[in-house]
Amino acid sequence: MINFKIHIRMAEKRISQKSASQFVGITPTVMGKYFHGTITRMNPAHLEKFCKLLDCNIQDLIEYIPDEELSKN
């Protein structure tokens, strides 16, 4: 499973979805999908801009959780 943590970094930096979408150059609808983790296709250019905006690495935005760990919980 892929776990999105963009919303956590945005909260830490106190950045709104509106200002993030303007910086990244995406619509509010697409921003909402990144924020809620429902995006199905990630654009590398968007991820790069998120990293610049949030001053972080890609690993801070996206986490891979193996299926074995999910079944243990």
PLY file of the C-alpha trace (Angstrom):
ply
format ascii 1.0
element vertex 73
property float x
property float y
property float z
element edge 72
property int vertex1
property int vertex2
end_header
0.00 0.00 0.00
1.14 3.54 -0.71
0.55 6.00 2.13
0.49 9.70 1.25
1.81 12.11 3.87
1.49 15.37 1.95
-1.29 16.54 4.28
0.98 16.03 7.30
3.82 18.11 5.84
1.36 20.81 4.79
-0.04 20.97 8.33
3.46 21.20 9.82
4.27 24.11 7.50
0.75 25.61 7.84
0.23 25.69 4.09
-3.30 25.68 2.69
-4.47 23.50 -0.18
-5.19 26.65 -2.17
-1.69 28.10 -1.83
-0.11 24.70 -2.49
-2.17 24.17 -5.64
-1.18 27.62 -6.91
2.52 26.99 -6.24
2.48 23.54 -7.85
0.30 24.70 -10.75
-2.55 22.22 -10.33
-6.30 22.60 -9.95
-7.91 22.52 -6.51
-9.51 19.18 -7.43
-6.13 17.57 -8.16
-4.71 19.15 -5.00
-7.53 17.56 -3.01
-6.64 14.17 -4.46
-3.00 14.56 -3.42
-4.08 15.83 0.01
-6.50 12.95 0.67
-4.30 10.29 -0.92
-6.75 9.39 -3.68
-4.55 10.45 -6.61
-4.07 7.62 -9.10
-1.33 9.09 -11.31
1.45 11.15 -9.80
3.22 13.63 -12.01
6.96 13.77 -11.18
6.96 17.53 -11.82
4.21 17.96 -9.22
6.13 15.90 -6.68
9.25 17.97 -7.30
7.32 21.19 -6.68
5.76 19.75 -3.51
9.26 18.93 -2.27
10.43 22.48 -3.00
7.38 24.02 -1.35
7.54 21.82 1.74
11.37 21.73 1.91
11.49 17.95 2.10
12.42 14.76 0.24
10.04 12.52 -1.68
10.22 9.97 1.17
8.62 12.58 3.43
5.59 12.74 1.13
5.05 9.10 0.14
5.54 5.91 2.14
5.40 2.29 0.97
3.88 -0.14 3.45
4.32 -3.82 2.49
1.16 -5.95 2.55
2.64 -8.15 5.32
2.69 -5.19 7.71
-0.94 -4.40 6.93
-2.08 -7.94 7.72
-0.20 -7.91 11.07
-2.22 -4.92 12.30
0 1
1 2
2 3
3 4
4 5
5 6
6 7
7 8
8 9
9 10
10 11
11 12
12 13
13 14
14 15
15 16
16 17
17 18
18 19
19 20
20 21
21 22
22 23
23 24
24 25
25 26
26 27
27 28
28 29
29 30
30 31
31 32
32 33
33 34
34 35
35 36
36 37
37 38
38 39
39 40
40 41
41 42
42 43
43 44
44 45
45 46
46 47
47 48
48 49
49 50
50 51
51 52
52 53
53 54
54 55
55 56
56 57
57 58
58 59
59 60
60 61
61 62
62 63
63 64
64 65
65 66
66 67
67 68
68 69
69 70
70 71
71 72
